[in-house]
Amino acid sequence: MVLARGGVTSSTAMPDFADLFAGLPVAALVLDDAGCVTHANGAAELLLNLSDRAMRGLSLEQIISLPPGYAEQRDGRAFASYDCELQLKRGGRLRVDFHDSPAAHGSAWRIVMLYGLRAGHAMPQAAGARAAIGAAAMLGHEIKNPLSGIRGAAQLLSGDVDDRPVLTDLIIAEVDRIAALIDRMQDFTDDRPRELLAQNIYPVLAHAVQLAAAGFARDVTIEERFDPSLPPVRIDRDAFVQVMVNLLKNAAEALDKVEKPRIVIGTAYRHGMSHAIGGGRRAVPIELTVTDNGPGAPADIAGHLFEPFVSGKREGRGFGLPMVEKLVGEMGGLVRYAREGYPPMTVFRIHLPRA
């Protein structure tokens, strides 16, 4: 159907594949059965500083250096490598998340997606500076308020008043609040190694879901989409429970004003998944997702969710997600935030090593 409005003619016909591919916001390359580029979209041209015409017929390694383990991948299997630093053959370096998958089931053709990482992702000192500034501002605000209340209560106690128990309870509650704040701060400085043991992940997940369903997520539908063949994973049980409770609580709070709130917990085994660690690569094929149908993080903080003291909630303190990233990292994994699907849903995706 063709519609004409205000002299402008537009078509509601489905755009063809070439248009969709060209318009993808992520760098994408199509490789034929010989491993040579047949198509590159505009985002790939911009990221790699090469035109589609210049890349056609070249192998991938003639354009960029290959991530570790990519050359050894099995035929027909997907491959992913996070936080890779790749060398452009024409000079320069890129920091990307690298994904390769078959173009279709049973096909030898492949699609390579390169997700360019933000400068802030590769420059932790910038995030550290923001965190330090945020820490100073937040601590000044959080500690000054209860101290003011304590001072007022103490002044009243110095007089002849009848409600001394109420005032002493106020002082105790505010002192406890300061102590709890300091305890949460100290959790970030605890660098003792975790005791990682081979675990069946499902009883641990069930425990975390039970805690959520009995409390903060009692009015939320929680669905489970599990891979029953998932092998054991190397985790610290208590740390993993804390990770799951934090993510479920974060999702439940985001669903506060959603008409039909829903959280989906999923597991899968992803062959070829790895990420950079200690100058090398670590396989992290165990995937866990926590998905909710809430509105997602505000655009201005979406790239900083794992930094301390960053929160999109009015009463948020910005401790939950940084603690999730810290604990997952201590278990050898990584965590990512994304908005995916249609309608868009919030996804926190964790990858962990198998036992």
N, C-alpha and C positions, 0 to 999 in steps of 0.2 A: 504493500500500500504506500502511496505517495501522498504526503500532506503538504499543502501550500498555506503558509501563514505569513501575513504581512509582506507578501512578495518573495518570501524565502521558501524554497522547495527543499523538503527533507524527506528521507526515506526511512521507514521503520523496518526495512528488510535486514535480516541478519548479516553483519559484515563477514567477509570471507576470512579464512584462516590467516592469509598474509597480512591483512589489516590488523587483526587481533595480535598476531605475533609482533608486528612492528611497533604496536602501541604498548607492549608490556613495559612496566616501569622498572623491571629487573633485567639486568644483562643476561641475554640468552643466546646460545649458539647451538645450531643443529649440526650433528656429525653424521656422516654416512657410514656404511659398513666398513669402509677403509679407515675410518677415524679422521676424515678430512671435513673441514667446515663447508657446508652447503648454504647456510643462511646465518646471518647475524643481525640482531635487531638494533634499533637506534640506541638503546641504553648500552649495548655491548660496544658499539662504535665509540660512544662517548667515554666509557670506562677504559677501554683498551687503546684509545687514540688511533684506531685503524678503521677504514671504511669497510663496509660489507664486501664490496668488490675486491679489496686488497686481501681480505681474509679467506675468500672462497678458494678451495683447493689446498689450503695449508692444513697441516696437522696441528692439533692443539699445542703440542710442544714447540712448534715453530712460532707460536704467538706468545705463550707464557710458559714459565717453568711449571712442572706438574707437582701437585702436593704429594707428600710421602704416602706410599701405599697405593696410589692411584694406578700405577702401571701393573700392579699385581692383582687388581680386582678381578673377580670372576665374571665370566660372560653372563649377561642377563640379570646381574645384580646391580642395585643402586649403590652409589658411593657418596659419602658426605664427609667433608673435613671442615671444621670450624676454626675461625681465627687464623687463617693461613696467610703467610707473607709470601707472595709470588713475585718472581722477577719477570718484567716485560722484556721480551727479546729485543725490542727497540730502545730499551733503557728505561729505568724507573722501576718502582716497586708498588705493589698493591697489597692491601690487607683486606681479605674477603672471606666470606663463608662460601665454600665450593660444594655444589651439588651436581651429581651426574645420575641420570636415570634413563632406562630404555624409552624410546619414543613411543613404543607400543609393546604389548605382551608378545614375546617371541621375536621381536624385531632386533636386528643388529644395529639399527640407527639409534642415536642417542641424543639427548638434550642436556646441555651443560648450562647451569644457572650460576651466576656469580653475584653474590650479594655484597656490594661494597660497604665496608664498615665505616662508621662516622669517625672523624678525627678524634673525638672525645673518647671513643672506644679504644683507640690505640695510644692514648695519652692519659694514663691513670693519674698522673700528677695533677692534671686539671680537675679531675673529679675529686681528688684528695683535697685540693684547695677549696672547692665548693663545699665539701663535707666539713672541713675545719671551720669555715665561716658559718655554715649552718649549725654546727655544734655549739659555737660560741653564742650565737643568737638564741638558739633553742634553750640552752642551759640557763642563760641569763633570764629568759622569760619563765621557764618552768620552775626554777628554784626561787626566783624573786617572789612569785605569787604566793606559794605556801609560806615562805618566810614572813611575808607581810601579815598573813592570817595568824601565824604563830605569835608574832609580836603583839598584834591586837588582843589576842586571847590572853597572853601573859599580862598585858596592862590591865585588863579587866579582872584577872585573878588577884592582882595586887590590891584591888579595892574590896569592899565588903559586898559580895554578890551571893545570890542564892543558887545560881546555876553552875556551880563549880564542876560537877560531873560532865555537863555538856561541853564546857570549855576544855577540860582535860581530854575528853574524847576527840575534840577538834584538833588539839595539839598532837595527839598520838597519831591520828589519821594522816595529818599533813607530813609529819616526820616519816611515817611509813611510806608515803608517796614519794618523798625525796629519795629514801633508801631504795625503793623499787626502781626509780629512774636510774640511779647510779649502778644498780645491779645490771640493768639492761645495757648500760654503756660498757660495763666491764666484760659482758659476754663477747663484745667485739675484739677484746684484747686477749681472750683466752686462746692461745695457740698450741695447747697440748694436743698431741696426735690422737686421732680417734682410733678406737679398736674396731677395725672393720672385719666382719665375719660373713661367711656365706649364709644368706638368708633366703627363705621363700618369701617373696615380697607381699603375697596376698594376705596372710594373717596380720601383718603390720598395717597394711592398707585398711583392712576391716576394722582394726582397733581405732585408727584415726577417724574413719567414717562414723563409727559408733559414738565417739566423743563429739563430733560435729553435730550429728543428728539429735543427740540428747541435749544440746545446748544452743549455740549460736545459729545453727542451720536447721533448727527443728521445723521451720516453715518452708524449707526449700526441698524440691525434688532432687535427689542425688541418683544419677544413673551410673552404671558400671559397664564398660565395654572392654573386656579383658581378653588378652591372648592366653589361652589355657596352657600353652606349651612353653611359656616364658621360663628360661633357666634361672637358677639362683643368682642373686646379685650381692655384691660386696658392699655392705652398709654398716653403719653404727645404728642400732635399732632406735635408741632414744632420739638421736639426732634426726633420723628419718621421720619419726612420728612428729617431731617439732616442725619439720619442713612441711609435712602434709597438713598439719593443723593450721599453720600460718597461711598456707595457700587456700585452704578451704574457708578460713575465717575471712581472708581478703575477698574471696569470691562472694561469700554470703553478704558481706557488708556492701559490696557493689550492687547487689540485687535488691537492696532495701526498697526501692520504689518500682521494681519491675512487676508487672501484673502476674506473670506465670514464671517465677524464678526457677532456674534449672542449672544444676552443675553436673557435668559429665566427667568421670574419671576414666581414663583409658590407658592401656598398656600395649606395647608392641615390641617386636625385636627388629631392629634396623641394621641390616648388614652394611658394613663399610663406614659406619659413623665413627668419627674420631675428632679430637681437638688438641690444640697445642698445649703442652705443659712441660715446664722445665727444659726447654730447648728441644723437646722431642714431640712425639705424638702418642696419644693414648686412645685405644678403642673404647667407645662408649655406646654399645649397641642397645642397651636396655632403655626404652623410651617410656616415660610416664607423662601423661597430659592431664591438666586440670582446666576444664573449659567451662565458661559461664556465659549466659546470655544477657549480661549487663552492658552498660554503655562504654566500658573500657576507660583507660586512663586519659585525662586531658592531654591534648596534643603537645602542649608546651612542656610536659614533664614525662612523656612516654619514653623518651630516651634516657631518663635519669632515675628510673624506678628502683634500681638496685643500689642507689647511693643513699647513705644514711641521711635522715632528716628530710627526705623528699616524700611528700604524701599529697594525694589529691583529695583527702578527706579532711573536713573541717577540724575534727578532733584527732586526726592522725598524728603520730609522732615520727613516722618514717623509720621504724625499726624492723618491721616484719619482713619485708622483701630483702633488705640487705642481709638479714640473718639467714634467710633461705639461701641466698647466693653463697654466703660464707660456709654454711654447713654442707651444701651440695659440693662446693669446691673441695672441702676437706675430705669428702668421700670419693674424690677423683672425678667428679662429674661437672656438668655445666647446666645452667638454666637460662631460658630465653622467654621473652614476652612477645606476643604478636596478636594482631586482630586478623582473623581468618574467616573464610566462608561467606555465604550470603543467605540470610542477613548476617552481618559481621558478628563474630563472637570473640570473647577474650580467651586467649590460650596461653597458659604457662606450660612450657615444655621442658622436661628434665631428661637428660641423658646420663646414664651411669654405667660403670664397667660391670661386666658379668663376673661371677665368682670363678 
